Amino acid sequence: MRIEQARQAARRWVLEEGVALPGFGGAFLTGSALWADPGAELAPSSDVDVMVIADPPARIGKFRYEGVLLEVSWLPRLGSAHEVLSDYHLAGSFHLPCVLADPTGRLTELQRIVARDFAERPWILARCTDAMDRVRGWINAMDESAPLHDQVNSWLFGTGVTTHVLLVAGLRNPTVRKRYAAVRELLAERGRHDYHEVLLDLLGCAEMSRERVERHLDALEIVFDAAAPVAAPSYRFASDISAVARPPAIDGSRELIGCGLHREAVFWVAATYARCLAKRAVAGLAGYEDGFLELLGDLGAATFADRRRRGDRVLASLPGLWQTAMSLC
């Protein structure tokens, strides 16, 4: 299926089902399917992200519709054009023709303004600052009393958002799952491949072999299949750990490894592992922690003290990260 066909399927879902959500205020595309060439093929491991404006919340998640894997998220409202232009995720959507449904006309007007001003340097700097603040926020939120998966997420996502600072500076898609592959491509194009090694070193996988990453993915596959059928409706990412979500979670990582990007696959392997354990924990289930601890050990993040040290390294790297970002914009 072509990207444009998948986008149209998303539009039909919005117009046929999404508009019936309580408090529906519109919907727009976001994510990689929005940024991609409309004539390109939608990879089997890819989904199409739809953001719905709804209040009360519309907790829907991942599901198949007309053969397309949709992921529907929600926002209660959108701020001003200036607020959207300063938010690196929202601006990344609204600088492109993203609107799927707009009962009030406000989303269309926001899209017009953001598309016009998106590449202006003050707004680029504002979005880079937004990403830098998120790095600090994640790292500083690490809490030794929290469950292991939550501790790891604070360190892991704080570290991973360093890639977004650079992707935002380069006017690229701040993608989630493929963030390290995307920043690798950007830095190589700009003659700064050396800095990609810095990012991988901050994550702890710069020296990790393909065989080692494959071992961790094999272990993840087992826990994923154990967590997928577990009922945990209160868990925010429950649909990400489900049979329908297996292609992006597992197959997508195997695709990266097969392309020689095994180190770039590590971030999502670790994030998915944490989500599997979190979903099981919400349902009152334990087990499968040994493989996760082995992965954390390879990343130099096995204990809270290790994660704190690694987080402090990320914070110490921020001046150099900002300097690199400024060289890209």
Order of alpha helices (4+ residues) and beta strands (2+ residues): alpha-beta-alpha-beta-beta-beta-alpha-alpha-beta-alpha-alpha-alpha-alpha-alpha-alpha-alpha-alpha-alpha-alpha
